[in-house]
């Protein structure tokens, strides 16, 4: 269940309710919000004595949660949970765009891309320093050198940095250089990694696994939330289906559904979701139209020479054009880019 505290509730009222939950044999997880605080009571409520809790001072209401994902459910937070990036806010009216190369190649190229995407309106720079590849013979990324390049370029240009972390042991190092730590599709159910990310004070961009259900996706987010980090961005990056005309199938119905059932911001990845440069623009517009809070797009000055995934990467000029084209779509659904 979720215990919603009144905005006027004092700290002692909140702690008193936490104590009552724990005495009842349930786990109490305090979620502090901008407007009100809520307490998630996790456990078998059938054996807990909860009678009279609605009359406790400071309690506004108690909401039963039927979903297995308790903390990620919209009941846990009646509004949306915003995630701040460089003064921009994911999860509110404005659609925010993250852009950059699939893989960091060198300082000069990364700097050129960062300057181009910022000029076009991106709020954060994406780039892979560690690249988990299907083949061990493929380019694995510049790793720590890539992290340093991203950090230096981000500071120089004035963009927040988004990059992937692969293992729990890497979390501390990556967090030194990045502002948002990304969990790739292959790691969505790396539960030790999710637990470690729940204990850092930085946003986490969680990508849906290629064969994961929406419920499994939200339960992965639940791991991060349970361990104390409510700054989670959900990313729909395409799932594996029987279709072969695209690299993956970008399920935009999942974007709309997630906006109904969770308070977390939801973004789409049309680059990985299609694997085709010609489809990135149309699917970006469709994602905005169906409610996505943001996009993450791959950009490179010369996609043919990109170290990774050039076939799904926009040119810098192509990205700038897309950003202009997104404006009318966002306006049509009451948002802006």
C-alpha positions in Angstrom: 0.0 0.0 0.0 1.0 3.6 -0.4 0.4 6.1 2.5 0.2 9.6 1.2 1.2 12.2 3.8 -0.5 15.6 3.9 1.7 18.4 2.6 1.5 20.0 6.1 2.7 16.9 7.8 5.7 17.5 10.0 8.8 15.4 10.2 7.7 13.7 13.4 4.4 12.8 11.9 6.2 11.1 9.0 8.6 9.2 11.3 5.7 8.1 13.5 4.0 6.6 10.4 7.2 4.9 9.3 7.5 3.4 12.8 3.9 2.1 12.6 4.5 0.5 9.3 7.6 -1.3 10.5 5.9 -2.4 13.8 3.2 -4.0 11.6 5.9 -6.2 10.0 6.0 -4.3 6.7 9.0 -2.6 5.1 8.6 1.2 5.0 10.2 3.1 2.1 9.9 6.9 2.4 9.6 8.6 -1.0 10.2 12.3 -0.7 8.5 14.4 -3.4 8.5 18.1 -4.2 4.9 18.6 -3.1 4.3 15.8 -0.7 5.9 12.7 0.9 4.6 9.2 0.6 5.4 6.0 2.5 5.4 2.7 0.6 4.4 -0.2 2.9 5.8 -3.3 1.3 5.0 -6.9 2.4 2.1 -9.2 3.0 -0.6 -6.8 4.1 -3.0 -9.6 5.0 -1.0 -10.3 8.2 -0.5 -6.6 9.1 -2.7 -4.7 11.5 -3.5 -1.5 9.7 -6.8 -0.6 11.2 -7.1 3.1 12.1 -4.1 4.2 10.0 -6.2 6.7 8.1 -6.8 8.6 11.3 -3.1 9.0 12.2 -2.1 12.7 12.2 -0.5 13.8 9.0 -2.0 11.0 6.8 -3.9 12.3 3.9 -5.0 8.9 2.4 -4.0 5.3 2.0 -4.0 3.7 -1.5 -3.8 -0.1 -2.1 -1.4 -1.1 -4.8 -2.3 -4.1 -6.9 0.6 -3.9 -9.3 3.8 -5.9 -8.4 5.8 -2.7 -9.1 4.8 -0.8 -6.0 7.2 2.2 -6.1 7.1 2.7 -9.9 3.3 2.8 -10.0 1.5 6.0 -10.5 -0.3 5.4 -7.2 3.0 5.9 -5.5 3.3 9.4 -6.8 0.0 11.0 -8.0 1.9 13.5 -10.2 4.9 12.9 -12.3 8.5 12.6 -10.9 10.6 15.1 -12.9 14.3 14.4 -13.6 16.4 17.5 -14.1 19.1 17.8 -16.8 21.1 20.9 -17.1 18.2 23.2 -16.0 15.8 21.2 -18.3 13.2 18.9 -16.8 12.2 15.5 -18.1 8.6 14.7 -17.3 7.0 18.1 -17.7 5.6 20.0 -20.6 8.7 20.4 -22.7 10.0 17.4 -24.7 13.8 17.1 -24.0 16.2 15.6 -26.5 19.5 13.8 -25.7 21.8 13.4 -28.7 25.3 12.4 -29.6 27.4 9.6 -31.1 26.7 5.9 -30.5 30.4 5.5 -29.5 33.0 8.0 -28.4 35.8 7.9 -31.0 38.1 10.9 -30.3 38.1 14.3 -28.6 37.7 16.4 -31.8 34.8 14.4 -33.3 33.0 14.3 -29.9 33.4 18.1 -29.5 32.1 18.8 -33.0 29.0 16.6 -32.3 28.4 18.2 -28.9 28.5 21.7 -30.3 26.2 20.8 -33.2 23.5 19.1 -31.0 23.6 21.8 -28.4 23.1 24.5 -31.1 20.1 22.5 -32.4 18.5 22.3 -28.9 19.7 19.1 -27.3 19.9 19.2 -23.5 22.4 16.4 -23.0 25.2 14.6 -24.8 25.0 10.9 -25.2 28.0 8.8 -26.0 29.2 5.3 -25.4 32.5 4.8 -23.6 31.9 1.2 -22.9 30.3 -0.7 -25.7 28.8 -4.1 -25.0 28.8 -5.8 -28.4 27.2 -9.0 -29.6 30.6 -10.0 -31.2 33.7 -9.9 -29.1 35.6 -8.9 -32.2 33.7 -5.6 -32.6 34.8 -2.2 -31.3 34.3 -2.3 -27.5 34.7 1.5 -26.9 37.5 3.7 -25.6 36.4 2.9 -22.0 38.0 5.1 -19.4 39.6 7.3 -22.0 36.1 7.7 -23.5 34.7 8.7 -20.2 37.3 11.5 -19.8 36.6 12.8 -23.3 32.8 12.9 -22.6 33.4 14.7 -19.3 35.8 17.2 -20.8 33.5 17.9 -23.8 30.4 18.2 -21.6 32.0 20.8 -19.4 33.4 22.7 -22.3 30.1 22.9 -24.3 27.7 23.1 -21.3 25.8 19.8 -21.7 25.1 17.1 -19.2 26.6 13.7 -20.1 24.7 10.4 -20.5 26.7 7.2 -20.9 26.4 3.5 -20.2 27.6 1.6 -17.2 28.0 -2.2 -17.5 28.9 -3.6 -14.0 28.4 -2.7 -10.4 32.2 -2.2 -10.1 32.1 0.5 -12.8 29.4 2.6 -11.1 31.7 4.8 -9.0 34.1 5.5 -11.9 31.3 6.3 -14.5 29.6 8.5 -11.9 32.7 10.6 -11.6 32.5 11.6 -15.3 28.8 11.3 -16.2 25.6 13.1 -15.1 23.2 10.3 -16.1 24.2 6.6 -15.9 22.6 4.5 -18.6 21.6 0.8 -18.2 21.6 -0.8 -21.6 19.0 -3.3 -22.8 21.3 -6.3 -22.2 21.7 -5.2 -18.5 18.1 -4.4 -17.7 17.9 -7.4 -15.4 21.4 -7.2 -14.0 20.0 -6.8 -10.5 23.3 -6.2 -8.7 23.9 -3.3 -11.1 20.4 -1.9 -10.5 20.9 -2.1 -6.8 24.2 -0.3 -7.0 22.6 2.4 -9.1 19.9 2.8 -6.5 22.5 3.9 -4.0 24.0 6.8 -6.1 22.7 10.3 -6.2 22.5 10.6 -10.0 19.7 10.0 -12.5 19.6 6.6 -14.2 18.4 6.0 -17.8 17.0 2.5 -17.9 16.5 0.9 -21.3 13.9 -1.8 -21.8 15.4 -5.3 -22.6 14.9 -6.5 -26.1 12.6 -9.4 -25.0 11.2 -7.9 -21.7 7.6 -7.3 -21.0 6.5 -3.9 -19.7 5.9 -5.4 -16.2 9.5 -6.8 -16.2 10.7 -3.4 -17.3 9.0 -1.6 -14.4 10.2 -4.2 -11.9 13.7 -3.5 -13.1 13.0 0.2 -12.3 11.6 -1.0 -9.0 15.1 -2.2 -8.0 16.6 1.2 -8.4 13.7 2.9 -6.6 13.8 0.4 -3.7 17.4 1.2 -3.0 16.7 4.9 -2.7 17.1 6.6 -6.1 13.9 8.0 -7.5 15.6 9.7 -10.5 14.8 7.0 -13.0 14.2 7.6 -16.7 12.5 4.8 -18.6 13.6 4.4 -22.2 11.7 2.4 -24.9 14.4 1.4 -27.4 12.7 -1.3 -29.4 11.9 -5.0 -28.7 12.6 -8.1 -30.7 9.7 -9.4 -32.8 9.2 -11.5 -35.9 9.6 -8.4 -38.1 12.8 -8.1 -40.1 12.3 -4.8 -42.0 13.7 -2.9 -39.0 16.5 -3.8 -36.5 13.9 -3.9 -33.7 10.2 -2.9 -33.3 9.8 0.4 -31.5 6.6 -0.2 -29.5 5.1 3.3 -29.1 2.0 1.8 -27.5 4.3 0.9 -24.7 5.2 4.6 -24.3 1.6 5.6 -24.0 0.8 2.8 -21.6 3.8 3.6 -19.4 2.6 7.2 -19.2 -0.7 5.8 -17.8 0.7 3.4 -15.1 4.0 5.0 -13.9 5.0 8.4 -12.5 8.5 8.1 -14.1 9.5 10.0 -17.2 9.4 8.0 -20.4 11.6 8.6 -23.5 12.0 6.8 -26.8 15.1 5.7 -28.7 14.2 5.8 -32.4 17.8 5.1 -33.5 18.0 1.7 -31.9 14.3 1.2 -32.2 14.5 1.1 -36.0 18.1 0.7 -37.0 17.4 2.8 -40.1 18.3 6.5 -40.5 15.3 7.1 -42.8 12.9 6.0 -40.0 14.5 8.0 -37.1 12.6 11.2 -38.0 9.1 9.7 -38.5 9.4 7.6 -35.3 10.7 10.6 -33.3 7.6 12.6 -34.3 5.4 9.6 -33.6 6.9 9.2 -30.1 6.3 12.8 -29.3 2.8 12.6 -30.5 2.0 9.6 -28.3 3.4 11.2 -25.1 7.1 10.6 -24.9 8.8 13.0 -22.5 12.0 12.9 -24.5 14.1 11.3 -27.2 17.6 9.9 -27.3 19.1 10.1 -30.9 22.4 9.1 -32.4 24.3 11.8 -34.3 27.6 11.9 -36.2 29.2 14.3 -38.7 29.9 11.4 -41.1 27.7 8.4 -40.3 29.4 6.2 -42.9 32.7 6.5 -40.9 31.1 6.1 -37.5 32.7 3.4 -35.4 29.3 1.9 -34.5 25.8 1.9 -35.9 26.3 4.4 -38.7 23.2 3.1 -40.6 20.9 4.4 -37.8 22.8 7.7 -37.1 21.7 11.1 -38.3 24.1 13.7 -39.6 24.5 16.9 -37.6 22.4 18.8 -40.3 19.8 16.1 -40.3 19.5 16.3 -36.5 19.0 20.1 -36.7 16.3 19.7 -39.3 14.5 17.1 -37.2 14.5 19.4 -34.1 12.7 22.0 -36.1 10.2 19.5 -37.5 9.4 18.2 -34.0 8.1 21.6 -32.9 4.7 21.5 -34.7 4.1 18.0 -33.6 4.8 18.8 -30.0 2.6 21.9 -30.2 -0.3 19.8 -31.6 -0.3 17.7 -28.4 0.1 20.6 -26.0 3.8 20.4 -25.6 7.0 22.1 -26.9 10.5 21.1 -27.9 
